[in-house]
Amino acid sequence: MDKRAAPVRHGQVKAASSPESSPEGTSETPRVPSVPSVRVLIVGGGYVGLYTALRLQKKLKPELKRGEVEIVVVTPEPYMTYQPFLPEAAAGNISPRHVVVPLRRVLDRCKVVIGEVRKIDHGKHTATLTTLATEEEGTGPVELSYDELVLAPGSISRTLPIPGLADHAIGFKTVEEAIGLRNHVLEQLDIASSTRDPAVRDAALTFVFVGGGYAGVEALAELEDMARYATRYYHNLRAEDMKWMLVEASDRILPEVGESMGRYTIRELRGRNIDVRLRTRLDSCEGRVAVLSDGGRFPARTLVWTAGVKPHPVLAATDLPLDERGRLKCTPKLTIDGTTRAWAAGDAAAIPDLTADEDGEDGKGGEDSKGGRGGKECAPNAQHAVRQAKTLGDNIVASLHGKPLKDYAHSYAGSVASLGLHKGVAHVYGRKLKGYPAWFMHRVYHLSRVPTFNRKARVLAEWTLSGLFKREIVSLGSLEHPRAEFELAAGGARPKDPKGSN
Ligand SMILES: Cc1cc2nc3c(=O)[nH]c(=O)nc-3n(C[C@H](O)[C@H](O)[C@H](O)COP(=O)(O)OP(=O)(O)OC[C@H]3O[C@@H](n4cnc5c(N)ncnc54)[C@H](O)[C@@H]3O)c2cc1C
């Protein structure tokens, strides 16, 4: 290790409010008192966080063993979510716990702290965070010092000030949202089947998705496919009674698979009676009535908002440089512009796309103006996040060893998307596939990508079993309220709308 690796702050953890408190797993008993240590703080346990930590714990094994290096991962959940599997989880093809990767098990040489970073003062090399314990104890946030910072909090849904949106819509970024939505859709079929009020039935059977990127299109296509199948078990519902709608502000959908495959997807969805409305915006959803810019008005009990993402707001609570879209300004070496010992990647980072000029044209399996090869920065997707994390990990190791850093450069390989069971669309390395071959490719690709052999085996087993047996169509929405039955038994009132407003 070079001199930079001999840090000044040997992992001080001091409470912002009280000197005693320290976050879980960062207690300050001197590890190897005579040996100085480097603390690498990784903010976020998603794609970038997980893969960077994996890389570091592999490449810094001897240093970790000798106590010269400590890797701390701070993340709100103890798992990484494999987001491309969320639509399949919503459709019931994969169990929710197989869509996530347990961080403590795979990052066995790192310290995983379940908490949220609230502020970063890179000038002082400190992060302010809250943990489950600080919330429980009411002690206020704690400060954690670091030597190297990896900032990867990802993105959140990009919403607009549309009346009713915050009250009635749901996003599609987390496993909780995916499973909540599955339960909700199945519950709407139960409502529609049991009501005598035609207005309630219509609203229950109307499902509006806003945003035609892969999250929106895949979620809609998978859920529609699942609900269509489920209707065969209802004596008074037919698939044709449902109204599924995709609202997209631009003139195309699924830009990730290129223009012609996007057009194919529209035809495929319309062939299934899904109402795809391009150049249309959602103007309001007050009172659970979706009002569209083309004049359409649809009472709907389901409104899914997948109209893009924006960088995580915690970035604004740092002294690090942001671009006009609120992402961290980064160099191709994945350092944060104008700083030392601060690194970033993934959805939260604006990283120059060094391959953009090579073959930036859309329609060759590439991305579009949303930031893909046609743009000047890498698109916010898993393909880049995983590869960036690898380079980032290598560059931190190189920096600690006083070696030169490498540039990140990866040409977008294209995308695969599932449109329901046995249906899909793909545009990878210039090859266009549709229907069953694309769906099969989607499964093979993601099976090869989902982290850990354990998860691969479990997902494969589930797919195999679901090929042999009938699909699961049960709604387990009551799982979200495990105390409801007991509260009723104990004399409380049954909640009016236990599932909330959506
Ligand atoms: C439904 C869906 C389908 C997708 N399908 C594809 C696909 O098929 N192909 C593809 O390439 N991409 C796909 N993506 C995009 C891809 O998942 C993201 O680009 C990728 O997850 C970005 O990685 P990341 O590490 O930057 O962020 P994330 O993976 O989102 O990780 C961010 C992490 O930071 C944590 N965090 C947030 N705030 C804090 C804080 N204050 N303190 C500590 N931790 C914090 C979060 O909880 C999370 O664990 C899909 C996304 C969605 C939503």
The ligand as an SDF file (V2000), in Angstrom:
LIG
                    3D

 53 58  0  0  0  0  0  0  0  0999 V2000
  -38.6730   -2.7310  -12.5850 C   0  0  0  0  0  0  0  0  0  0  0  0
  -37.2700   -2.4600  -13.0770 C   0  0  0  0  0  0  0  0  0  0  0  0
  -36.7310   -3.2620  -14.0760 C   0  0  0  0  0  0  0  0  0  0  0  0
  -35.4480   -3.0300  -14.5320 C   0  0  0  0  0  0  0  0  0  0  0  0
  -34.9620   -3.8360  -15.5190 N   0  0  0  0  0  0  0  0  0  0  0  0
  -33.7250   -3.6190  -15.9900 C   0  0  0  0  0  0  0  0  0  0  0  0
  -33.2100   -4.4410  -17.0340 C   0  0  0  0  0  0  0  0  0  0  0  0
  -33.8830   -5.3540  -17.5250 O   0  0  0  0  0  0  0  0  0  0  0  0
  -31.9360   -4.1920  -17.4670 N   0  0  0  0  0  0  0  0  0  0  0  0
  -31.1750   -3.1840  -16.9550 C   0  0  0  0  0  0  0  0  0  0  0  0
  -30.0380   -3.0030  -17.4010 O   0  0  0  0  0  0  0  0  0  0  0  0
  -31.6430   -2.3840  -15.9670 N   0  0  0  0  0  0  0  0  0  0  0  0
  -32.8870   -2.5700  -15.4690 C   0  0  0  0  0  0  0  0  0  0  0  0
  -33.3760   -1.7580  -14.4720 N   0  0  0  0  0  0  0  0  0  0  0  0
  -32.5500   -0.6440  -13.9610 C   0  0  0  0  0  0  0  0  0  0  0  0
  -31.5630   -1.1140  -12.9130 C   0  0  0  0  0  0  0  0  0  0  0  0
  -32.1970   -1.9150  -11.9410 O   0  0  0  0  0  0  0  0  0  0  0  0
  -30.8870    0.0930  -12.2600 C   0  0  0  0  0  0  0  0  0  0  0  0
  -30.2650    0.8550  -13.2730 O   0  0  0  0  0  0  0  0  0  0  0  0
  -29.8320   -0.3460  -11.2440 C   0  0  0  0  0  0  0  0  0  0  0  0
  -30.4830   -0.9250  -10.1390 O   0  0  0  0  0  0  0  0  0  0  0  0
  -28.9680    0.8370  -10.7730 C   0  0  0  0  0  0  0  0  0  0  0  0
  -28.0580    0.3990   -9.8010 O   0  0  0  0  0  0  0  0  0  0  0  0
  -27.6390    1.3430   -8.5860 P   0  0  0  0  0  0  0  0  0  0  0  0
  -26.6860    0.5730   -7.7510 O   0  0  0  0  0  0  0  0  0  0  0  0
  -27.2300    2.6680   -9.0850 O   0  0  0  0  0  0  0  0  0  0  0  0
  -28.9940    1.5800   -7.7760 O   0  0  0  0  0  0  0  0  0  0  0  0
  -29.8630    0.5280   -6.9630 P   0  0  0  0  0  0  0  0  0  0  0  0
  -29.6620   -0.8470   -7.4550 O   0  0  0  0  0  0  0  0  0  0  0  0
  -31.2590    1.0760   -6.9700 O   0  0  0  0  0  0  0  0  0  0  0  0
  -29.2600    0.6210   -5.4960 O   0  0  0  0  0  0  0  0  0  0  0  0
  -29.3210    1.7650   -4.7020 C   0  0  0  0  0  0  0  0  0  0  0  0
  -29.2190    1.3210   -3.2590 C   0  0  0  0  0  0  0  0  0  0  0  0
  -28.9650    2.4380   -2.4290 O   0  0  0  0  0  0  0  0  0  0  0  0
  -29.7880    2.3760   -1.2810 C   0  0  0  0  0  0  0  0  0  0  0  0
  -29.9560    3.7140   -0.7430 N   0  0  0  0  0  0  0  0  0  0  0  0
  -30.7770    4.6790   -1.1910 C   0  0  0  0  0  0  0  0  0  0  0  0
  -30.6470    5.7690   -0.4100 N   0  0  0  0  0  0  0  0  0  0  0  0
  -29.7190    5.4850    0.5210 C   0  0  0  0  0  0  0  0  0  0  0  0
  -29.1700    6.2190    1.6120 C   0  0  0  0  0  0  0  0  0  0  0  0
  -29.5620    7.4620    1.8750 N   0  0  0  0  0  0  0  0  0  0  0  0
  -28.2460    5.6110    2.3820 N   0  0  0  0  0  0  0  0  0  0  0  0
  -27.8570    4.3540    2.1280 C   0  0  0  0  0  0  0  0  0  0  0  0
  -28.3470    3.6170    1.1060 N   0  0  0  0  0  0  0  0  0  0  0  0
  -29.2630    4.1840    0.3200 C   0  0  0  0  0  0  0  0  0  0  0  0
  -31.0660    1.7510   -1.8420 C   0  0  0  0  0  0  0  0  0  0  0  0
  -31.8830    1.2460   -0.8190 O   0  0  0  0  0  0  0  0  0  0  0  0
  -30.4910    0.6770   -2.7330 C   0  0  0  0  0  0  0  0  0  0  0  0
  -30.1410   -0.4520   -1.9770 O   0  0  0  0  0  0  0  0  0  0  0  0
  -34.6760   -1.9730  -13.9910 C   0  0  0  0  0  0  0  0  0  0  0  0
  -35.2010   -1.1620  -12.9770 C   0  0  0  0  0  0  0  0  0  0  0  0
  -36.4910   -1.4010  -12.5190 C   0  0  0  0  0  0  0  0  0  0  0  0
  -37.0610   -0.5170  -11.4360 C   0  0  0  0  0  0  0  0  0  0  0  0
  1  2  1  0
  2  3  1  0
  2 52  2  0
  3  4  2  0
  4  5  1  0
  4 50  1  0
  5  6  2  0
  6  7  1  0
  6 13  1  0
  7  8  2  0
  7  9  1  0
  9 10  1  0
 10 11  2  0
 10 12  1  0
 12 13  2  0
 13 14  1  0
 14 15  1  0
 14 50  1  0
 15 16  1  0
 16 17  1  0
 16 18  1  0
 18 19  1  0
 18 20  1  0
 20 21  1  0
 20 22  1  0
 22 23  1  0
 23 24  1  0
 24 25  2  0
 24 26  1  0
 24 27  1  0
 27 28  1  0
 28 29  2  0
 28 30  1  0
 28 31  1  0
 31 32  1  0
 32 33  1  0
 33 34  1  0
 33 48  1  0
 34 35  1  0
 35 36  1  0
 35 46  1  0
 36 37  1  0
 36 45  1  0
 37 38  2  0
 38 39  1  0
 39 40  1  0
 39 45  2  0
 40 41  1  0
 40 42  2  0
 42 43  1  0
 43 44  2  0
 44 45  1  0
 46 47  1  0
 46 48  1  0
 48 49  1  0
 50 51  2  0
 51 52  1  0
 52 53  1  0
M  END
$$$$
